[in-house]
Amino acid sequence: MFIGLSAGGWLDQTYGRRVAMWAAAVPGVIVAILLKFTGTERKPRRPPCVTW
């Protein structure tokens, strides 16, 4: 967390706020795409049916 905040502050001061925001967004988009194609969905567990 410290490294991310420090790097974001440095990018903001050196290159501007837009570059800092893009630098934060690009890895998030890449991870989202990877999870979309490689992740597995788990089916929700149904509670056992209780009959009285």
N, C-alpha and C positions, 0 to 999 in steps of 0.2 A: 504494500500500500504506500509506503514511504517513497519507494522508487517511482511508482506511477505518478504520484502527486508532484514529486520533484521534476520528473521528466516533462509532465504536462505544463508545469510552471515555466520551465526553461524554454520549451517550444513556444509557449505563449509570448514570452518576453523576446525571444529571438526572431520568430517567424510570424507571429500573430495568432489571434484566437482561432481563426478558421483552420489553420494547420494543426493546432493542438486538438481541436474537435475531430478532425479527420483521422488523426493518429489514434484517437480513442475509439472511433467508430469502425475502422477497417478490421481490426482483430475481432471485434464482436460480430461483424457480419460474416467473416470467414468461419468462426466457430459455429454460428447459427446454420450456415450452409452445410458444414460437415456433419452436424448433428441431424439435420434434416435427412441426409442420405445414408448415414451410418447408424443412427440411433435406432433403438427398438422401442416400440410402445408396449407397455404392459397393460393387460386388461385389468380393469378394477375388480377386486374380489367381491363377490356377493356374499352377504352374511348368510349363514345357514338358515334354511326355512324351518320355522318352528310351527308345528301343528299341535294344537291342544286338544 
